[in-house]
Amino acid sequence: IDYLDIIDVSDPSNPTIINHYNKGIHSAFGSGIEFLNNTLYVPDGNYGLELIDVFDPSNPTQFTFCFFYVHHPFYV
């Protein structure tokens, strides 16, 4: 993926895109996104793991990046 859409599904019959987050995510070899305590854990291609604060879904903010070179697909 190259971007991340944050979607409000509080009304399942009318999902609404809140934000289109595009900060250079390159999740070619990573798989899955986890959500825990207002944080998204997003695998970022060959580079590592991006942690995005979504406490305010209209303003997602990357607050850290864990760099590690990935030789094989990894899963979150």
CYANA upper distance limits for C-alpha pairs under 8 A (distance plus 0.5 A):
  1 ILE  CA     25 ILE  CA      7.13
  1 ILE  CA     26 HIS  CA      6.28
  1 ILE  CA     27 SER  CA      5.76
  1 ILE  CA     28 ALA  CA      7.33
  2 ASP  CA     22 ASN  CA      7.23
  2 ASP  CA     24 GLY  CA      6.72
  2 ASP  CA     25 ILE  CA      5.55
  2 ASP  CA     26 HIS  CA      5.91
  2 ASP  CA     27 SER  CA      7.63
  3 TYR  CA     20 HIS  CA      7.52
  3 TYR  CA     21 TYR  CA      6.17
  3 TYR  CA     22 ASN  CA      4.98
  3 TYR  CA     23 LYS  CA      7.57
  3 TYR  CA     24 GLY  CA      7.61
  3 TYR  CA     25 ILE  CA      6.51
  4 LEU  CA     20 HIS  CA      6.44
  4 LEU  CA     21 TYR  CA      5.49
  4 LEU  CA     22 ASN  CA      6.88
  5 ASP  CA     17 ILE  CA      7.07
  5 ASP  CA     18 ILE  CA      8.03
  5 ASP  CA     19 ASN  CA      6.34
  5 ASP  CA     20 HIS  CA      5.06
  5 ASP  CA     21 TYR  CA      6.52
  6 ILE  CA     17 ILE  CA      6.35
  6 ILE  CA     18 ILE  CA      6.03
  6 ILE  CA     19 ASN  CA      5.67
  6 ILE  CA     20 HIS  CA      6.88
  6 ILE  CA     21 TYR  CA      7.96
  6 ILE  CA     57 PRO  CA      7.32
  7 ILE  CA     15 PRO  CA      6.97
  7 ILE  CA     16 THR  CA      5.95
  7 ILE  CA     17 ILE  CA      4.85
  7 ILE  CA     18 ILE  CA      5.98
  7 ILE  CA     19 ASN  CA      7.75
  8 ASP  CA     15 PRO  CA      6.15
  8 ASP  CA     16 THR  CA      5.66
  8 ASP  CA     17 ILE  CA      6.77
  8 ASP  CA     18 ILE  CA      6.91
  9 VAL  CA     14 ASN  CA      7.68
  9 VAL  CA     15 PRO  CA      5.31
  9 VAL  CA     16 THR  CA      7.32
 10 SER  CA     15 PRO  CA      7.94
 11 ASP  CA     15 PRO  CA      6.77
 18 ILE  CA     57 PRO  CA      7.35
 18 ILE  CA     58 SER  CA      6.28
 19 ASN  CA     57 PRO  CA      7.56
 19 ASN  CA     58 SER  CA      6.05
 19 ASN  CA     59 ASN  CA      7.92
 21 TYR  CA     60 PRO  CA      7.61
 25 ILE  CA     44 ASP  CA      6.19
 25 ILE  CA     45 GLY  CA      8.12
 26 HIS  CA     44 ASP  CA      5.56
 26 HIS  CA     45 GLY  CA      5.34
 26 HIS  CA     46 ASN  CA      8.44
 27 SER  CA     31 SER  CA      7.84
 27 SER  CA     42 VAL  CA      8.31
 27 SER  CA     43 PRO  CA      6.30
 27 SER  CA     44 ASP  CA      4.87
 27 SER  CA     45 GLY  CA      4.41
 27 SER  CA     46 ASN  CA      8.18
 28 ALA  CA     44 ASP  CA      7.75
 28 ALA  CA     45 GLY  CA      5.00
 28 ALA  CA     46 ASN  CA      7.74
 29 PHE  CA     43 PRO  CA      8.35
 29 PHE  CA     44 ASP  CA      8.14
 29 PHE  CA     45 GLY  CA      5.40
 29 PHE  CA     46 ASN  CA      6.89
 29 PHE  CA     72 HIS  CA      7.52
 29 PHE  CA     73 PRO  CA      5.10
 29 PHE  CA     74 PHE  CA      7.12
 30 GLY  CA     42 VAL  CA      8.43
 30 GLY  CA     43 PRO  CA      5.26
 30 GLY  CA     44 ASP  CA      6.73
 30 GLY  CA     45 GLY  CA      6.06
 30 GLY  CA     46 ASN  CA      8.31
 30 GLY  CA     73 PRO  CA      6.04
 30 GLY  CA     74 PHE  CA      5.58
 30 GLY  CA     75 TYR  CA      6.29
 30 GLY  CA     76 VAL  CA      8.17
 31 SER  CA     43 PRO  CA      7.08
 31 SER  CA     73 PRO  CA      7.86
 31 SER  CA     74 PHE  CA      6.87
 31 SER  CA     75 TYR  CA      5.39
 31 SER  CA     76 VAL  CA      7.09
 32 GLY  CA     42 VAL  CA      7.75
 32 GLY  CA     43 PRO  CA      7.85
 32 GLY  CA     75 TYR  CA      6.57
 32 GLY  CA     76 VAL  CA      6.12
 33 ILE  CA     40 LEU  CA      7.21
 33 ILE  CA     41 TYR  CA      6.17
 33 ILE  CA     42 VAL  CA      5.61
 33 ILE  CA     43 PRO  CA      7.64
 33 ILE  CA     76 VAL  CA      6.73
 34 GLU  CA     40 LEU  CA      6.15
 34 GLU  CA     41 TYR  CA      5.60
 34 GLU  CA     42 VAL  CA      7.48
 34 GLU  CA     76 VAL  CA      6.91
 35 PHE  CA     39 THR  CA      6.08
 35 PHE  CA     40 LEU  CA      5.12
 35 PHE  CA     41 TYR  CA      6.88
 36 LEU  CA     40 LEU  CA      7.17
 38 ASN  CA     53 ASP  CA      6.51
 38 ASN  CA     54 VAL  CA      5.77
 38 ASN  CA     55 PHE  CA      5.51
 39 THR  CA     51 LEU  CA      6.96
 39 THR  CA     52 ILE  CA      6.01
 39 THR  CA     53 ASP  CA      5.22
 39 THR  CA     54 VAL  CA      6.29
 39 THR  CA     55 PHE  CA      7.92
 40 LEU  CA     50 GLU  CA      8.48
 40 LEU  CA     51 LEU  CA      6.19
 40 LEU  CA     52 ILE  CA      5.55
 40 LEU  CA     53 ASP  CA      7.04
 40 LEU  CA     54 VAL  CA      7.52
 41 TYR  CA     49 LEU  CA      7.25
 41 TYR  CA     50 GLU  CA      6.46
 41 TYR  CA     51 LEU  CA      5.40
 41 TYR  CA     52 ILE  CA      7.17
 41 TYR  CA     76 VAL  CA      7.70
 42 VAL  CA     49 LEU  CA      6.24
 42 VAL  CA     50 GLU  CA      5.59
 42 VAL  CA     51 LEU  CA      6.85
 42 VAL  CA     52 ILE  CA      8.23
 42 VAL  CA     76 VAL  CA      7.98
 43 PRO  CA     48 GLY  CA      6.60
 43 PRO  CA     49 LEU  CA      5.05
 43 PRO  CA     50 GLU  CA      6.67
 43 PRO  CA     74 PHE  CA      8.24
 43 PRO  CA     75 TYR  CA      7.94
 43 PRO  CA     76 VAL  CA      7.40
 44 ASP  CA     48 GLY  CA      5.84
 44 ASP  CA     49 LEU  CA      5.94
 44 ASP  CA     50 GLU  CA      6.80
 45 GLY  CA     70 VAL  CA      8.27
 46 ASN  CA     68 PHE  CA      8.36
 46 ASN  CA     69 TYR  CA      6.29
 46 ASN  CA     70 VAL  CA      5.39
 46 ASN  CA     71 HIS  CA      7.76
 47 TYR  CA     67 PHE  CA      6.16
 47 TYR  CA     68 PHE  CA      6.07
 47 TYR  CA     69 TYR  CA      5.70
 47 TYR  CA     70 VAL  CA      6.82
 48 GLY  CA     65 PHE  CA      7.74
 48 GLY  CA     66 CYS  CA      6.01
 48 GLY  CA     67 PHE  CA      5.00
 48 GLY  CA     68 PHE  CA      5.31
 48 GLY  CA     69 TYR  CA      6.96
 48 GLY  CA     70 VAL  CA      7.44
 49 LEU  CA     65 PHE  CA      6.32
 49 LEU  CA     66 CYS  CA      5.55
 49 LEU  CA     67 PHE  CA      7.07
 49 LEU  CA     68 PHE  CA      8.43
 50 GLU  CA     62 GLN  CA      7.56
 50 GLU  CA     64 THR  CA      6.88
 50 GLU  CA     65 PHE  CA      5.10
 50 GLU  CA     66 CYS  CA      6.88
 51 LEU  CA     62 GLN  CA      6.32
 51 LEU  CA     63 PHE  CA      6.61
 51 LEU  CA     64 THR  CA      5.95
 51 LEU  CA     65 PHE  CA      6.56
 52 ILE  CA     60 PRO  CA      6.92
 52 ILE  CA     61 THR  CA      5.91
 52 ILE  CA     62 GLN  CA      4.72
 52 ILE  CA     63 PHE  CA      6.42
 52 ILE  CA     64 THR  CA      7.88
 53 ASP  CA     60 PRO  CA      6.14
 53 ASP  CA     61 THR  CA      5.64
 53 ASP  CA     62 GLN  CA      6.56
 53 ASP  CA     63 PHE  CA      6.97
 54 VAL  CA     58 SER  CA      8.43
 54 VAL  CA     59 ASN  CA      7.55
 54 VAL  CA     60 PRO  CA      5.28
 54 VAL  CA     61 THR  CA      7.29
 55 PHE  CA     60 PRO  CA      7.97
 56 ASP  CA     60 PRO  CA      6.89
 70 VAL  CA     74 PHE  CA      8.19
